[in-house]
């Protein structure tokens, strides 16, 4: 269930034969503290400019049971939404 709406949440499906985005990069972390996860994110983004648009996620009680393709599809959708939101925030007049 979606915590805010209290309704079942529909997740993007990465079904057999459905292509995942080819230009999407993601790092999924498990068992790390917040401090360790931040260090991993900083280190990966420092590798090269091509890594700056990488999406990062920690496993949760909910997503740990998902098939990997489903998790990647969800991360890709969230990453696209966050990029759009960030762009609209930059374009807002102050």
C-alpha positions in Angstrom: 0.0 0.0 0.0 1.0 3.5 -0.7 1.8 5.0 2.8 0.2 8.4 1.9 -2.9 7.2 0.0 -3.6 4.0 1.9 -4.5 2.4 -1.5 -2.7 -0.5 -3.2 0.0 0.9 -5.3 0.4 -0.1 -9.0 4.1 -0.7 -9.8 5.7 -0.6 -13.2 6.2 -4.2 -14.4 9.3 -5.5 -16.1 7.6 -8.4 -17.7 9.3 -11.0 -19.9 9.9 -9.4 -23.3 9.5 -5.8 -21.9 12.6 -3.8 -22.4 14.1 -1.9 -19.5 15.6 1.5 -20.3 19.1 1.1 -21.9 20.4 4.5 -20.8 19.5 4.1 -17.2 22.1 3.4 -14.5 21.2 2.3 -11.0 23.0 1.1 -7.8 20.9 -0.8 -5.3 22.4 -1.0 -1.8 21.6 -3.5 0.9 22.7 -3.6 4.5 24.4 -0.3 4.6 24.1 2.5 7.1 23.0 5.9 5.8 26.6 7.2 6.2 28.0 4.2 4.2 25.4 4.7 1.5 26.2 8.4 1.2 29.9 7.5 0.9 29.1 5.0 -1.9 27.0 7.5 -3.8 29.8 10.2 -3.6 32.4 7.7 -4.7 30.4 6.5 -7.7 29.5 10.0 -8.8 33.2 11.0 -8.6 34.2 8.2 -11.1 33.2 10.3 -14.1 30.7 12.8 -15.4 28.8 10.0 -17.0 28.0 8.5 -13.5 26.5 11.8 -12.2 23.0 10.8 -13.4 23.1 7.4 -11.7 20.0 6.5 -9.5 20.6 5.1 -6.1 18.3 3.0 -3.9 18.4 1.2 -0.6 16.4 -2.0 -0.2 13.3 -1.7 1.9 10.9 -4.2 3.5 8.7 -3.7 0.5 11.1 -3.8 -2.5 13.3 -6.6 -1.2 10.8 -9.2 -2.4 10.4 -7.7 -5.9 12.0 -9.3 -9.0 15.1 -7.2 -10.0 13.5 -6.1 -13.3 10.5 -4.7 -11.4 12.8 -2.8 -9.0 14.8 -1.3 -11.9 11.6 -0.3 -13.6 10.3 1.4 -10.5 13.7 3.2 -9.9 13.7 4.3 -13.5 10.2 5.8 -13.2 11.0 7.5 -9.9 14.3 8.9 -11.3 12.5 10.4 -14.3 9.9 12.0 -12.1 12.6 13.5 -9.8 14.6 14.9 -12.7 11.4 16.6 -14.1 10.6 18.0 -10.6 14.2 19.3 -10.2 14.1 20.9 -13.6 10.8 22.7 -12.8 12.2 23.9 -9.5 15.2 25.4 -11.3 12.9 27.2 -13.8 10.7 28.8 -11.1 11.1 32.5 -10.7 12.2 33.5 -7.2 
